[in-house]
Every structure is written in structure tokens, then in C-alpha cells.
Amino acid sequence: MEYGAELRREVLSDGVTPLIGVFDMFSASVAAKHYDGLFVSGFGFAASHYGLPDIGFIAWPDMVAFVQRLRLAFPGTHLLVDIDDGYGDPEVACHVVEHLEMIGASGVILEDQQRPRRCGHVDGKRILPLDEYLTKLDMVLKTRRDLVVVARTDATDEEEVLLRAKALAHTDADVVLIDGVRSVEWIRRVREVIGDKPLLFNQIAGGKSPRLSLPELAELGVNVAIYSTPCLFAAQTAMDEAMLRLKRDDGRLPEMAPGAVGVKESLALLERNISRHHPREIAQLPGVTTLRGPV
């Protein structure tokens, strides 16, 4: 399967494509039950893999290994990967893109932040000179074969936001993302300056951007919506509540209420990810039997 082409067709179709942020294999297993597209969130991966905030600790081999595990478990799911600033200079960014495309990522997001980087929805972000970012972006675009590339700016000054949005729209990037956009009016202004280039909107609980439904985003001309942290924040909330309940009840587990998850339900979820459980067809070759399924 040409994963980039599949995601590109989805982005260019009618309506808004939702991609759900996941932070580990378990959260991805839950999200994939409900949505056809996953977003490999840097915020979530830094929290899950390192127990650290998303300020530049991620090492690219760790991210590549995670995406490889995701692709094996979810062969038919869109996988958009947050690669921050490409983990360093342009050569490193291109190397990472080659790895990700080889293992089946659908697309990447490349940002224009300087290091030490920060979450796109917090204060204190610093951005690269535009020419320096465009050079890195151009090298990545020339390196990818089919991978979808989202060009992201973390500019916060209003004039700079529009300047960079217009510049990104004139590249060969497939999609433009202005992270931390603060209002509906600013979504409209960005949509106007980027012309017909697809637009991505990032929503994060407690972030700087407004909470908008998919129909509302469609009305604003948004093509893709990523939800960076719904699984991560829901997990933190639920685990806190479970621990408090366990302490309150002197260590006695609660009764299994209708709809609750226990051993059986958890195993049923995870068994779906074993490759032998994916739909397959048998192809007979001279002297060889192969199993061929979705990739």
C-alpha cells in the first residue's frame, strides 16, 4: 500500500479528516477501534516513553521504532508522525524521513522551532529564520517519495504568522499547520492567505486554540484535524481516579460494573493487534506458499 497516497487522497476528499493522538501501543489500540487515522504525538510520546515534557528529549530512533510497531499492529490505518524539527539539522531530518517512509508512515509534521523546543500551545517558543526552515523543508520534500509532509509554523506574532503561512503554502508541502492558532478569525485569515493548500488544525485540551467540531472546522475550510492528547489526558484522569478509589477502599478492587474493562475485555482488544489475526488471502506460487495480507 502507498500509505502517503492513501492519506493524501483522504486529505483532499470532502470533509475534515480526524487523526487521534496516541502515546503508546495500548492507547493506539483503543483509538483504532473508533477512528481510521492516528497521530503520533510528540507530546504523548515524550510523556509515555521518557516520562518527560515535550521539550526536545525525543531521540529519533525511539520514534522510528514506535512507528514500526504501530504499522505492524495497524496495517490499514493512517499514521501521521510528529517529528518536531527533524531532530536536528536537515541531514538528520531527511534520514528520519527515509526511515519512516520505509516502515510505512503515512506522513510527517516538520516544525520551524528552534531548540530547546516547546509544546506548540505554551509560551516561550522561538522559531528558526524563515530561510533556514525553508531550506530544511525543501530537503525533506526532495527526500520523500510519497510521504505526506505537513509544514508547520509556531510563529505567534500576527504579521509573522501570515508571512510564514503564505511562504509555506508556496512550497511543495502537502498541508500547512499554524500551531497554537488562537481564534476562529485567525483560522479564516490563514485560510485566505494559503489559497487552496490543505490546512491542518491542532486541538489540545487546555491549549490556546478554540474547541471546534468537525462540521465547524469544515465551514472554516480546514481539511485535517489532529487531536494531540485526548488519550493521554483521559488516561491520566482515569488512573488518578482508580488509585484514589483503591486507597479509599483499603485496597479492595471495585466490583465489575456493566461496561467495565477486566482481563477478558483487555485481552480481546490486544489480540486484534497480532498479525495473524489480520484478514489474509493465500497466494500460491510455484513451489512456495505465501500469506499475503494488507500492509
N, C-alpha and C positions, 0 to 999 in steps of 0.2 A: 504494500500500500504506500502511496505517496502521501505521507502524513501532512506535509506542508500544503500540498494542493487541496487536500480534503478540508483543512482548516480555512484556507483561502476562499474556497467555494462557500463555506458556511458564513464567513465574514461578509461576503459580497451578496449573500441572499437577503431576502426581505426580513425585517425584524431585527432584534438585538440578540446576539449570541452571548449567553451567560457562561462564564467559566468560574468554577468554585475553587477557592483557595484551600489547599491541603498541606499538612505539615508532616505527615508520616504515612506509612502504608495502611494503617488502620483507618485514619481519617479519610484517605482516598477510597478505601473500600466502602465506607458509608456514603460518601458523596457520589460515587459512581453508580449507586443504586438509583439515584434521583436525577442526575444530570449527565449529559454526554460529553461535557468538557471540564477539564481540571486545570487549575492554575497552580503551578509550583511556586508558592510564595516564599520569597526570601525571608520575610518576617517570621513566618511559621517555621521554616526550615532551621533558621538560626536558633529559634526557641527550642525546637524539638531535638535537633542533632547536637547542639552545643550547650543549651541552657543559657544562651546569651542574647542580648538585644541585637537588632539588625543594624549594626554599625560597621560592618566590614570584616567580620570574623570568618565568613564562609570561605572555604577553600574549594576551588573548582572541581578537584577530583571527587570530593564528597557529594557535590551536587550532581555530577555526571553519574555517579554510582546510584544515587537515589532515583534519578530519572530512568535509568536502565531497569531497576526493579519495578518501577511503575509501569513501564511499557510491557514488560513480561506479563504482569498481572492484568493489565487493561489494554489488550491489543487493538480495540476498536474505539478508544477514547481520545479526544483531542487533549494534547499536553502542551500548554504554553508555559515556558520556563522563565522565571525572573533571573537574569544573570548579572544584576546590578550594573556596574560599569565595565563588565567584561573581565573583572578580577585583575585589572592591571592595565598594561599598555596594549596597543592594538594587536600586536602579535599574539599575546595571550588570549585576547578576546576571540580572535579568529580560530585559534587552536581549540578553544572551548566549543565554539560553534560547530567545528568539524566533528568533534566527538559527539555532541548532542544530536546532530543530524544523522550520524552513523547509527546511533542506537534507537532512533525513532521518535525524537521530539518533534512536535508539530510546529513550534515557533519559539522565539525568544523575545524578551524585552531588554533593550540596551538603553541605559540612562546616561545623562550628561553630568552627573555629580562628580565633585572632587572627593578624594579621600582625606580624612575619615568621613565616610558617607553616613547618611541617617535615613530613617524611615521617611517616605515622601510626605507624610502627614504630620510631621513635627517641625518645630522651628530650628533654625541654625543650619539649614542646608547651604552648601556652597557649590557652584556649578563651574564646569570647565569653560574656558573660552570657546565660543561657538565654532571657530575654525578647527580647533583641536578635536572637539567632539565629532564634527562632520567628517574629519579625516578618519577617525576610528570607525564611525558608522559606515563610511564608504568601503573601507577594507572588509568589514563584516559582510556587507551586501555583495561584494565581489567574491567572497569566500563561500557563502551559502549557495547550494544548488537549488533547493526547492523550499527550504525552511522559511516560514513566515517571520519577518522581522518587524518588531514594533519599536519605533523611535520614540523615546521618552525624554521630556524635559522636566526638570524640577525647579525651573525658574519661578520666582514669586513676584518680582516686580512686574507690574501690569504691562508696561511697554515691552519689557524683555520677553514676557510670555508670548505676546503676539508676534514679535520678531522671530522667535525661535519656532513657534508653531508654523509660521509661513515657510521658514527655511526647511524644516523637516518635511513639510508637505511637498517640497520640490525635489526631494531625494527619491530614490527607488524603494524606500521603506514601504512596507505594505500598509501599515497602520500608524497613526500618531496618538500619543498619550501625553496629556498635560496632567502631571500628578499633583494632587492637592488642590485642584480647582475648587474655588470657594463658593460659587453661586451658579444658579441656573443661567443668569445673564452672561456669566463668563463662558459657560458651555456654548451659548449662542454665538458669542464673539469669536471663539476659537473655531467653531463650525464654519463661520463665514470666511475666515482668513485661510483655512486649509482647503477650501473648494470641495471637490468630490473625493478627496482622500478619506478612507475609512478612519473613524475616530473611536478610541477606546476610553472608557470611563472607569475609574477605580473607586470602589466604595469600601470603607473600613469603619467599623463601629468606633465611635469616639473620634473619628478623623475630621478633617477640615471640609470635606465635600458634603453636599446635601444628600439626604436619603431619598432616592428616587426609584420608582417602579420601572420595570421594563417597558410598559407602554409609554410612560412619561419620557424615558430616555429615547425611545423611538421617535416621539414627536420632536425631540431636540436634535435629531439627526445622528444619534450615537449608534454605532454598529456593533460594538463589543462592550460587555460589562464584566469586569473581574471583581470578585468578592474575596479579598485577600485573607480574611481571618475569621469567617463565621464558625468554622470547625474548631479552630484553636481556642477562641474565646468561649464557645459553648462547652468545650471540654474542660477548661479551667473552672468555669462556673459549676458544672456538674460534679467535678471531682471535689471541689471545695464543699459542696452540699453533702456529698456522700461521706466525706471524712467527718464533718460536723455531726451528721446523723449517727455515724458509728461511735463517736465519742459520747454523744448524748445517751445512746442505748447501751453503754458499758460494753461495747464490742460485739453485741449481737447483731448479725446481719438482718436486714428487714425481710419481711415476707415478700415472695414473688408476686407482685401486683400484675393484673392483666396488662399485657403490652410491655412488661419489663424485660430486660435482657439478662439472660443467665448463660450457663455453659452451652446449652443447645443452640440458642439464638446466635451467640458469638461464633461458634464453630460453623454454623450454616453460612454466615457472612464470609468467613475466611476461606472456606472450601471452594467458593466460587473463583478464587484467585489462582488456584492450581491449574497449570497449563493444560493438564489432561482433561479438565472439565470444560474447556472451551469447545465450541462446535467445530468439528473437523470433517473433512472428506478424505477418503483414501484414494491415492493416485497410484496406479500400477505401472511400473516401468520395467523394462526387460531385466529380469533377474533381481529387481530391487523393489521393496515395498516402502513407501514413504507416507508419512502422515502430513497432510498439508492443511493448515487452518488459517484463520485470519491473522495477519501480522501487523 
